[in-house]
Amino acid sequence: MEAIYRVLSPYKDPIGLAFYLEPEIGDKEGGVEAKLLLQKNWLEDRLVWALNVNYEYEYEKDDVGGLERNGDFEWFTGLSYRFASNWFAGLEFWNHHEFADLTVHEHSAYFVGPTIHYGGKR
């Protein structure tokens, strides 16, 4: 199950703001993923900036009753520009961190790269 609640619209308000929640429940494993979503549009929606901040908590029970807990923290940001009808080009940055037992920082990863997007009615 997932739920998104939009507080502010990027088309009607100065900035778009939404909250995302995705719980996972199972017999031996589960977790929750939460996101903060921001979006700002300029130049009559030709230029779009977005920022997503995500946190994910996961747990898994072993056969002897122990509990392994892990967490991920990441954020994405990007800027795209509509250069032709339905065509966007941009640049994205992604920063990802993983935590064992919620406190031990295991590793980080950084990604940057160009994007291209075509959006039509379908």
LINCORSUL-V946306 format. One record per residue. RES is the residue in one letter. SS is DSSP state (A for helix, B for strand, O for the rest). BURIAL is I if it has 9 or more other ideal C-beta (glycine too) atoms within 8 Angstrom, else O. Layout:
# LINCORSUL-V946306
RES:SS:BURIAL  RES:SS:BURIAL
This chain:
# LINCORSUL-V946306
M:O:O  E:O:O  A:B:O  I:B:O  Y:B:O  R:B:O  V:B:O  L:B:I  S:O:O  P:O:I  Y:O:O  K:O:O  D:O:I  P:O:O  I:O:I  G:B:I  L:B:I  A:B:I  F:B:I  Y:B:I  L:B:I  E:B:I  P:B:O  E:B:I  I:B:O  G:O:O  D:O:O  K:O:O  E:B:I  G:B:I  G:B:I  V:B:I  E:B:I  A:B:I  K:B:I  L:B:I  L:B:I  L:B:I  Q:B:I  K:B:I  N:B:I  W:B:O  L:O:O  E:O:O  D:O:O  R:O:O  L:B:I  V:B:I  W:B:I  A:B:I  L:B:I  N:B:I  V:B:O  N:B:I  Y:B:I  E:B:I  Y:B:I  E:B:I  Y:B:I  E:B:O  K:B:I  D:O:O  D:O:O  V:O:O  G:O:O  G:O:O  L:B:O  E:B:I  R:B:I  N:B:I  G:B:I  D:B:I  F:B:I  E:B:I  W:B:I  F:B:I  T:B:I  G:B:I  L:B:I  S:B:I  Y:B:I  R:B:I  F:B:O  A:B:O  S:O:O  N:O:O  W:B:I  F:B:I  A:B:I  G:B:I  L:B:I  E:B:I  F:B:I  W:B:I  N:B:I  H:B:I  H:B:I  E:B:I  F:B:I  A:B:O  D:O:O  L:O:O  T:O:O  V:B:O  H:B:O  E:B:O  H:B:O  S:B:O  A:B:O  Y:B:O  F:B:O  V:B:O  G:B:O  P:B:O  T:B:I  I:B:O  H:B:I  Y:B:O  G:O:O  G:O:O  K:O:O  R:O:O
